[in-house]
Amino acid sequence: MSNPPCADNSVPALISAHDRTRVDVAAVVTFLLVTFGAAWLIASPLWFSGLGLRTPGTGVILVAMMLAPTLGTLAVVLRRRPGVLRATGLTSAGGVRSWLPWAVLAWLGPIVLVVLALLLGVAVGVFHADLVGFSGFRELLGDRSGLPVSVLVLIQIVQVVVLGWINVVPALAEEWGWRGWLLPALLPLGRWPAILLVGVVWGLWHAPVVLLGYNFPVEPAPVRVLLMVGFCVATGSLLGWLRLRSDSVWPCAIGHGFVNAAAGLPVVLAAAGHPIDNATTGLLGWTGWVVMALALGLAALLLRRTVLTGR
């Protein structure tokens, strides 16, 4: 796959002209040590409690863990010269208007990708849908609501589209680290090597909670980490592409937030009697990876053709 053109031909400003041909290894190591160390420290109550993900306050711990990449970024940028906000994508030369179209894509794109992944799952037999009676969702709810299940499904979809914006706040704390600072720092390796490497690092960073069964509760512990790496490489490739195309970290944060928001849609659309395996279903599963890879290839191809034809 050919490399998509960047929003401009320059490497982000945090990497000086002297450093554009090499990675600042010391800064990258510092970032990784702080980011991974903070993640394990924040998640440590889940391990010491003996209850794992059933520990009281787990939701707060998971959100707090998302601050770790911001701490890693601060550890390396506080000693840098001015221009950090621009270099890490919090501001951009063209302002909000320059990345707003990419933000819209990042907002609605994850929902479309989840639906396509579920359709692929139905086609290959790893996901069983009920789009009429919503029997799986009805079974999950039991008798806890007097509203028709179709109304509850509509509410869930509206929540994904609208309330998903709440997820953008903690997602930005992650994205400022992964694709705000780390991706530009690794660009001397090449665009796609840098994008893929950030995805691998991002996946491994989830180990403190994934090893406890987060996202992939039924697989063996080492397989859980490998599955998370696969998901993060696929998702991170799209987010990294957005970062380079938009020259901003904001579309990445929006995309990340709505990927999280849309993660529950398989539960809403599933048929009763067919447990959902995240390893195969939705964006977390391999069907989602396939859909995201195809979307990335199509987007890169169309944009490259636009650049070449000038239309």
N, C-alpha and C positions, 0 to 999 in steps of 0.2 A: 504494500500500500504506500502510495507516495505521500510525502509530508504535506499537510495543508499549509498554505501560506499564513504567516503571522499577521496580526493586525497592522504591524509595520515591520520593517526589516531590521529593527534594532533589538538588541537584547535589553531587558528591563534595566533601569538606571542603577539599581543597587550593585550590579556587576560592572565595575569600571572597565575602561578600555584595556587596561593592563590585565584584567582578570577574565576577559571574555574567552580566552583560549584554555582556561584551566578552572577546575573546581576548587573553591576555598575549603580544603579538607577539614581544617581545624574548626571552621564555623559550622560545617555540616555535622561533624562529630558532636560538637557542643549542642547543637539543636536536637540531635537524636537522643543524646544522653538525658537532656532535660525533659524532652517530650515523653520518652519511654519511661523514664524514672518517675515523672509526675503521674503518668497513667497507672503504673503499678502501685504507687503510694496511695492515690485516691481510691483505687479499687481494693486495697488491702483489707478493709473491713469485711468484704464479701468472702475473703479467704479465711480470715481469723474467726469469723462468727461460727463457722461450721455449717451455715445454712445456705451458702452460695447465693444464688440469685433470689432466694426466698428471704434474705436478710431484710429487716425493716429499713426503709429508706433507700432501697436499691435504685429506684427511679431518680432520686436526687444524685446519687453517686454516679449513675450513667451520664447524666447531664454535666455534672462537675468534671468528669473525665474528659469531656469535649473541650475543656479549657486548656488541657495539657499542650496542644500544639501552639496556642497563643503564648504560653510561658516559654516554650522553646524558641519562638520567634523573638520575643522580648530579650531573651538571653543573648542573642546574636546581633540584634539591630540597635540596641541601646548604645553600643560603642561605635556605631557607624556615623558617618557624616549626615547632614541634612538630605532630605529626599527619600526617606524611608517609606512614607505613605504612598508616594508615587511608584516607587520601585516594587512595593509589595502589593500593588493593585487596589489599595483602598481609595486612591484618587486616580484619575486618568486625565490625559491631556485634553480630551474632548469633552470632559464632564459626563454627567449622567446620560445625556442624549446619545453619546457615542456607544454606550453599551446597553441601552434600553431595549433594543430589539433582541439582543442575546438574552436579556433577563426574561422577556416574554417566552422565548423558547425554553429557557431553563424552568420556568413556572409550569407550563403546560406539557412540555416534552415528557417528563417522568410518568405522567398519567397515561399518555399514549403508549409509552414503552411497556408499562405494566400490562395494559390491555393486550397489546400484541404478544407479550410473553405468555399470558394466560391462554390466548388463542393457539399459540404454538404448543403449549402444554396440553390443551385439549386434542390437538391434531395428532400428537405423538403418544397420547394416552397416559400422561403423568399428572394431569389435572382434570377433575370431573366437575363441571360447572352445572349450576341450576340457575338460569337467568329468568325463570318464570316464577317458581315458588320460593326461590332462595332458601331451600330446605336446610342447608348447612348453617346459615346465619340464624334461621328460625330455631334450629336445635340448640345453638349456642346461647341464644337469648332466653329460651325457655318461656316462662310465663311472667317475665319481669317487666313487660311493657304491654299496655293495652292498645298501642298504635298498630296499624297494619304493617306487616313486614316490608312491603314495598315502600312505604313512607320512611321507615327506618333506614332502608338501603339508600334512598335519596338523600336523607340527612347525612349519612356517612360520606357519600360522594361530595356533597356540598362542603362538608367539613374538610375533606382533603383539599379541595380547590381553594377554599377561603382561609380556613384556620391553619392550613399548612404554613402560612406566613410566620406563624409563631415559631416554627421549627428553624426558620432562617437565622434567628438570633444565635442559638448555640452552634448551628452549622457554620456561621461565620467565624466563630472561635476556632474551629478546626481548619476551615479553608484558608484562613490567614496564614496558618502554618504550612499546610500541605502545598497548596497551589499559589498562595501569596508569596511565601518566602522560599520554600524548598525547591519548587519547580524551577523558578528562575535561577536559583543557585546551581542547579544541575544541568542547565541548558548547554554549558560547554561540552557535555557528552553527546549532544545532538537532541533534537526535539523529541522524537519518539522514544529513544532510550531514557531520556529524563522523565517523560510522562509515565512510561511503564514502570520505571524504578520507583517513582513516587507511589504508584498504585501498590506495589509489593510492600513498601514500607508501611503504607497506610493500613494494609491488611494485617501485617504482623503486629502493628500497634494495638489492635483490638484483642490480642491474646489474653490479657487479664480477665476479660469477661467471656470471650468466646470459649476458652478452655473450661469454663463453668457451665457451658451449655447455651449461652446467649446466641440467638438466631438459629443455631443448629443443635437442638437438644438431643437428637437421637443418634447422631454419628459419634464415632470414637474421637477422643480429644484431639489427636494430631490431625485427623481428617477435617475437623471443624476449622482449624486454623487454615488449612489449605483451601477449604471452600471459601473462607472469608477473604483470603488473598485473591482468589479467582474473581469474586464479586468486586473487590476494590480495584483490581486491575481493569476490569470491564467498565465499571462506573467512573473510576478515576481517569480513564482514557477520554471519556466524553467531557468530564469536568476540566481536564487539562487542555483539551482542544478548545473548550469555551474560554479558558483563561488566555490562551495565546491569540485567539481570534478577537476577543473583546478588549484585550489589554486591561482587564479589570478582574478583581477577585469576587465582585458582587454577583455576577451570574453563576459563579461556582457555588457560592453560599446558597443562592436561591435553588439551584438544581439539587444540591445536597439536601436541603431542607425538604423539598418536595419528593425526593426519592424516599426519605424517611416517612413522610406523610402518607405516601401511596402504598407503603409496605403492607398495610392491613387489608387491601382490597381483595386479595385471594380468599380471605376468610369470609368476606361479605358475599362473594359470588360462588362459593363452593357448594357442591351437593352434599347432602347428609350421608354419613356412612363412609366417607372417603377422606381420611386424615390427610392434611397438607404436609408435604415434605419440602421444607425450604431449600433443600439441596437440589431439587428439580424444578421448583415452581416459583413464579414471580421473578423479580429482578435479582433476588438472592440466589436463585437456582440457575442451573446451566442453560435452561431455556431463555432466561433473561439475559445471560451473557451473550448468547447467540444473537438475540434481537438488538442488544446494544452495539455489538460488533458490526452488524449489518447497517445500523443507523449511522454509526461513525463513518463507515466506508462510503455510504451513500452521500452523507453531508460533505465529506472531503472531496469526493468526485464532483459533486455539483458545484461546490465553491471553486474548485480548481478550474472547472470549465468556464465558470463566470469570469474568473480572473483572466483566463487566456483569450476569451472572446470579447471581453470588455462590456458584457451585458449582464 
